[in-house]
Amino acid sequence: MRGQNGGPARLTLLIAVLASLAYLGGGIALIASSQSFGVFPEPGVLRYSMAVMLIVYGTFRIFRAYQQIRNET
């Protein structure tokens, strides 16, 4: 990536990191929130499995973004 205009690549990387943090935050909020306001499923296996899937996917995306950052330098 050296010697090229890295603007679009950096923007894509920034969006990937922000999306990763959104997935992680959504999973944590799903576990931590006590009231669902009719939007989230009721507390139980479905709710916690969805939260764990969001956290795992967010972690996977953060790892991929980290690898992309390492490959650029």
C-alpha positions in Angstrom: 0.0 0.0 0.0 3.0 2.3 0.2 3.3 4.8 -2.6 -0.4 4.6 -3.4 -3.2 6.8 -2.3 -4.5 5.0 0.8 -7.5 7.2 1.4 -10.2 4.8 0.4 -8.4 1.8 2.0 -8.1 3.7 5.2 -11.7 4.7 5.2 -12.7 1.0 4.5 -10.5 0.0 7.4 -12.0 2.6 9.7 -15.5 1.5 8.8 -14.6 -2.1 9.5 -13.2 -1.2 12.9 -16.3 0.8 13.8 -18.6 -2.0 12.7 -16.6 -4.5 14.8 -17.0 -2.2 17.8 -20.8 -1.9 17.1 -21.1 -5.7 17.0 -19.2 -6.1 20.3 -21.2 -3.3 21.9 -24.5 -4.8 20.7 -23.7 -8.1 22.2 -22.6 -6.7 25.5 -25.7 -4.5 25.6 -27.9 -7.4 24.8 -26.5 -9.3 27.8 -26.3 -6.3 30.1 -29.7 -4.7 29.5 -32.4 -5.8 31.8 -35.4 -4.3 29.9 -35.9 -5.2 26.3 -38.7 -2.6 25.5 -40.2 -5.2 23.2 -37.3 -4.9 20.8 -35.0 -7.7 22.0 -36.1 -11.2 22.8 -37.1 -12.1 26.3 -34.2 -13.1 28.6 -33.4 -16.7 28.0 -31.4 -19.0 25.8 -32.2 -17.2 22.5 -31.2 -13.8 23.8 -27.9 -15.0 25.3 -27.0 -17.1 22.3 -27.7 -14.0 20.0 -25.5 -11.9 22.3 -22.7 -14.5 22.3 -22.9 -14.7 18.4 -22.6 -10.9 18.2 -19.6 -10.8 20.5 -17.9 -13.7 18.6 -18.5 -12.1 15.3 -17.3 -8.7 16.5 -14.2 -10.2 17.8 -13.6 -12.0 14.5 -14.0 -8.7 12.6 -11.7 -6.9 15.0 -9.1 -9.6 14.4 -9.4 -9.3 10.6 -9.1 -5.5 10.8 -6.0 -5.9 13.0 -4.5 -8.3 10.4 -5.2 -5.8 7.7 -3.5 -3.0 9.7 -0.4 -5.2 10.2 -0.3 -6.1 6.4 -0.4 -2.4 5.4 2.7 -1.4 7.4 
